[in-house]
C-alpha cells in the first residue's frame, strides 16, 4: 500500500517538473515569409521582353522617341533598357519625324536619353539628310543629336532642275535642332573631307557647318576647294556658300591656283560662281606670272582660268625681277 502511493507521488512530481521546464524554455523561431520573398526578388534575373515598342513622351504630350526592338532587357532597378535590332523615330521641335536604325541601343527614361550603337543610320526625309555612324546619342530636352566614330553625312540636293549628292566624313557630328545647325569636325584636328557631284567638287576644312534654316554652308580652318575638271584649287581661312553651292566665297589668306597653267593669285577674298571659269579677287591682290619673274599687285582682279588671263585693277603695280 505504501509502495503504490509512493509511485503515484513520484509520477505526479515528474509530470509537474516537465511542465515547469517547458514553460521556462525559450520559444522556437518563426519563419518570415516576407523576408524570404525579398531575398528571392533581389536575386531574380533582369526582365526581358521580345518584339517590344517603347515610347517616351513629355507631360504635354510631345513624343520624344518611339522605338521598336526585337529584344529589350531592363536592369534590376528598371532605370534603363538594353535593346537589340532597333528601329524607330524621334521628333524635332517642329514635330517632324527622324527615322533611326541600329544594331543595338539603350534607353534611359529618367535622363531622357536615347543611345544607339553599331551601324547606326539616321534619316531626315524633310532635309534629305542621312547620317551613318558607330554611335548616336539623342537628348530631346536639349534638341541635340551627337554622332561619333566613323561618321558619314549624305544629302541629296536639288538645284535648277538638276540633282546632286553631297557627302562629308568626320569622326564627330552634332545637330542642334533648336537653331537648325549641323557641325562636323575631327577630334584629331585633321580636316573634314567631302565631295559633291554635279558640279564635281572636293572640299576640306577643319570644321564644316550647315545652317538648315538659311540653307547655307560655312567652313573654317585650312579650307580647300578643288574642281578636278578645271584643275582649279582655292585655299583660304574661311568659306561660305548658299546650299546647294552656286557661289563660293573664300576669305582670309586666299590662294587661287590653276594646276593646268600654273597660274597663281593671292588675295584677301575670292568669289567663284561654281562651274564658271572666272574668279573675282578683292583685297591685296598679288599675281605671279607663271615661269616668269613678273608680278602684279592691285586692289582687285578678274581671273579667267580657261583663257589664262588676269586683269588687275586699283592702283596696280608691276614688278619685274631680273635674274
C-alpha positions in Angstrom: 0.0 0.0 0.0 2.8 2.3 0.9 4.6 1.4 -2.3 1.7 2.3 -4.6 1.3 5.7 -3.0 5.0 6.4 -3.3 4.9 5.6 -7.1 1.9 7.8 -7.7 3.6 10.7 -5.9 6.8 10.2 -8.0 4.9 10.2 -11.3 3.0 13.3 -10.3 6.2 15.1 -9.3 7.9 14.2 -12.7 4.9 15.5 -14.7 4.9 18.7 -12.7 8.7 19.1 -13.3 8.4 18.6 -17.1 5.5 21.1 -17.2 7.7 23.7 -15.5 10.7 23.1 -17.7 8.5 23.5 -20.8 7.1 26.8 -19.6 10.6 28.2 -18.9 12.2 27.2 -22.3 12.6 29.9 -25.0 10.1 29.9 -27.9 11.1 28.4 -31.2 11.9 30.9 -34.1 9.1 31.6 -36.6 9.6 31.7 -40.4 9.4 35.1 -42.1 7.9 34.7 -45.5 8.2 38.4 -46.4 12.0 38.3 -45.8 12.4 35.2 -48.0 10.4 36.7 -50.9 12.6 39.9 -50.7 15.8 37.9 -51.0 14.4 35.9 -53.8 13.3 39.0 -55.6 16.7 40.8 -55.4 18.4 37.7 -56.9 16.0 37.4 -59.9 17.3 37.9 -63.4 16.7 41.1 -65.5 13.3 41.5 -67.2 13.5 40.7 -70.9 10.8 41.4 -73.5 10.5 40.3 -77.1 9.3 42.4 -80.0 8.6 45.5 -77.9 7.8 49.1 -78.7 8.9 51.8 -76.2 7.5 55.3 -76.3 8.8 58.2 -74.3 6.8 61.5 -74.1 6.6 64.7 -72.1 3.7 65.6 -69.9 2.4 68.0 -72.6 2.1 65.0 -74.9 5.1 65.7 -77.1 6.7 62.4 -78.2 10.4 62.3 -77.6 11.0 58.9 -79.2 9.2 55.8 -80.3 11.5 52.7 -80.6 10.8 49.1 -81.6 13.3 46.3 -80.7 13.4 42.6 -81.2 14.5 42.3 -77.6 14.6 44.7 -74.6 16.3 43.9 -71.3 15.7 46.1 -68.3 18.2 46.3 -65.5 17.2 45.3 -61.9 16.3 48.8 -60.9 14.3 49.5 -64.1 16.2 52.7 -64.9 17.5 51.6 -68.3 16.9 49.1 -71.0 19.3 47.5 -73.5 17.9 47.0 -77.0 18.7 44.6 -79.8 17.9 45.3 -83.5 16.4 48.7 -83.1 14.2 50.7 -85.4 12.1 53.8 -84.7 11.6 57.5 -84.8 12.4 60.6 -82.7 11.0 64.0 -83.2 12.5 67.5 -83.7 11.0 70.7 -82.2 8.7 71.0 -85.3 7.4 67.5 -84.5 8.9 66.2 -87.7 9.9 62.5 -87.6 13.5 61.5 -87.9 13.9 57.8 -88.7 16.6 55.7 -87.0 18.0 52.1 -87.4 20.7 50.5 -85.3 22.1 47.1 -84.3 21.8 48.0 -80.6 20.6 50.7 -78.3 19.9 51.8 -74.8 17.1 54.0 -73.4 17.4 56.0 -70.1 13.9 57.4 -69.4 14.9 59.2 -66.2 17.7 61.1 -68.1 15.6 61.5 -71.2 18.4 60.0 -73.2 18.5 57.5 -76.1 21.7 55.9 -77.3 22.2 53.8 -80.5 25.3 51.8 -81.4 26.6 49.6 -84.2 25.9 50.5 -87.8 23.6 53.4 -86.9 21.6 55.2 -89.6 19.6 58.4 -89.0 17.4 59.8 -91.9 15.6 63.1 -92.2 13.1 63.0 -95.1 12.4 66.7 -94.7 16.1 67.8 -95.1 17.0 64.9 -97.4 19.9 64.1 -94.9 21.2 60.7 -93.9 23.8 60.2 -91.1 25.8 56.9 -90.7 27.8 56.5 -87.5 29.1 54.0 -85.0 27.3 55.7 -82.1 24.4 58.2 -81.9 23.1 59.9 -78.8 19.7 61.8 -78.8 19.0 64.3 -76.0 15.5 65.5 -76.7 15.3 68.1 -74.0 18.3 69.8 -75.4 17.3 69.1 -79.0 20.8 67.8 -79.6 21.9 64.8 -81.6 25.6 63.7 -81.5 27.2 61.1 -83.8 30.7 59.7 -83.2 33.0 57.1 -84.6 33.1 56.7 -88.4 30.6 59.4 -89.4 29.3 59.9 -92.9 26.8 62.7 -93.7 25.0 62.5 -97.1 22.4 64.8 -98.6 20.5 64.8 -101.8 20.4 68.3 -103.4 18.1 69.8 -106.0 19.2 73.0 -107.8 17.9 74.4 -111.1 16.3 71.2 -112.1 19.5 69.1 -111.6 20.1 66.6 -108.8 23.4 66.1 -107.0 24.7 64.4 -103.9 26.8 65.8 -101.1 29.0 63.6 -98.7 31.2 64.5 -95.8 33.3 62.3 -93.5 34.5 63.0 -89.9 34.6 61.3 -86.5 32.1 63.7 -84.8 28.9 65.4 -85.9 26.4 67.4 -83.9 22.9 68.5 -84.9 21.3 71.3 -82.9 17.6 71.1 -83.9 16.8 74.2 -81.9 18.9 76.5 -84.1 19.0 74.2 -87.2 22.8 73.8 -87.2 24.9 70.8 -88.3 28.6 70.8 -87.4 31.3 68.3 -88.4 34.9 68.1 -87.1 37.6 65.5 -86.3 38.8 65.1 -82.8 42.4 64.7 -84.2 42.3 68.1 -85.8 42.6 66.5 -89.3 40.4 68.2 -92.0 36.9 67.1 -92.6 36.7 65.9 -96.2 33.8 65.8 -98.6 32.6 65.8 -102.1 29.6 67.0 -104.1 28.5 65.8 -107.6 27.2 67.9 -110.4 29.2 70.0 -110.2 32.1 67.8 -109.2 33.8 69.4 -106.3 36.1 68.3 -103.4 36.1 70.2 -100.1 38.3 70.0 -97.0 38.3 72.2 -93.8 38.9 71.9 -90.1 35.2 72.4 -89.3 32.2 72.3 -91.7 28.8 73.6 -90.7 25.3 73.7 -92.3 22.6 76.2 -91.4 19.5 74.3 -92.4 17.2 77.2 -91.9 19.2 79.6 -94.1 20.3 76.7 -96.4 24.0 77.8 -96.3 27.4 76.2 -95.7 30.2 77.5 -93.6 33.7 76.1 -93.4 36.7 77.2 -91.3 40.3 76.4 -90.9 42.6 75.3 -93.8 39.8 75.5 -96.3 40.4 73.9 -99.7 38.1 73.6 -102.7 39.1 71.6 -105.7 37.4 71.5 -109.1 39.1 68.4 -110.8 37.7 69.2 -114.2 39.0 72.7 -114.4 42.1 71.8 -112.3 41.2 74.7 -110.1 42.3 75.0 -106.4 41.2 77.6 -103.9 42.6 77.8 -100.4 41.8 80.1 -97.5 40.9 80.5 -93.9 37.1 80.5 -94.3 34.4 79.7 -96.9 30.7 80.5 -97.2 28.2 79.4 -99.8 24.5 79.1 -100.2 23.3 75.5 -100.3 23.2 73.9 -102.9 26.6 75.5 -103.8 26.2 78.2 -106.5 28.5 80.9 -105.4 31.5 80.2 -103.2 33.3 82.9 -101.2 36.7 82.2 -99.7 38.2 84.7 -97.3 41.5 85.1 -95.4 44.9 84.5 -96.9 43.3 83.2 -100.1 45.4 81.5 -102.8 43.9 80.5 -106.2 45.9 78.2 -108.4 45.5 76.5 -111.7 47.2 73.2 -111.7 47.0 73.2 -115.5 48.6 76.5 -116.3 50.4 77.1 -113.0 48.7 80.5 -112.7 48.7 81.7 -109.1 46.8 84.6 -107.5 46.8 85.7 -103.8 44.1 87.9 -102.3 42.1 88.7 -99.2 38.9 87.3 -100.8 37.9 85.3 -103.9 34.4 84.8 -105.2 33.6 82.0 -107.6 30.4 81.2 -109.5 30.5 77.4 -109.4 31.1 75.9 -112.8 32.4 79.2 -114.2 36.0 79.7 -115.4 36.1 83.2 -113.9 37.1 84.1 -110.3 36.8 87.6 -108.8 39.6 88.6 -106.3 39.4 91.5 -103.9 41.9 93.0 -101.4 45.7 93.0 -101.7 45.7 91.0 -104.9 49.1 89.6 -106.0 49.6 87.8 -109.3 52.7 85.9 -110.2 53.1 85.2 -113.9 54.0 81.5 -114.4 57.6 80.8 -115.2 58.3 84.5 -115.3 59.9 87.0 -112.9 56.9 89.3 -113.3 54.4 90.0 -110.5 51.5 92.4 -110.5 49.7 93.9 -107.4 46.4 95.7 -107.0 43.2 96.0 -105.0 41.1 93.7 -107.2 41.4 91.4 -110.2 39.4 89.2 -112.6 40.9 85.8 -113.2 39.9 83.6 -116.2 41.4 80.2 -115.6 40.5 78.9 -119.1 41.9 81.9 -121.0 44.8 82.1 -118.6 44.4 85.8 -118.1 44.4 88.1 -115.1 43.1 91.7 -115.2 44.4 93.6 -112.1 42.8 96.9 -111.1 43.0 99.6 -108.5 46.4 101.2 -108.2 48.2 98.2 -109.7 51.9 98.0 -109.7 54.1 95.8 -111.8 57.4 94.5 -110.7 60.0 92.7 -112.9 62.6 90.8 -111.1 65.7 90.5 -113.2 67.8 87.4 -112.9 
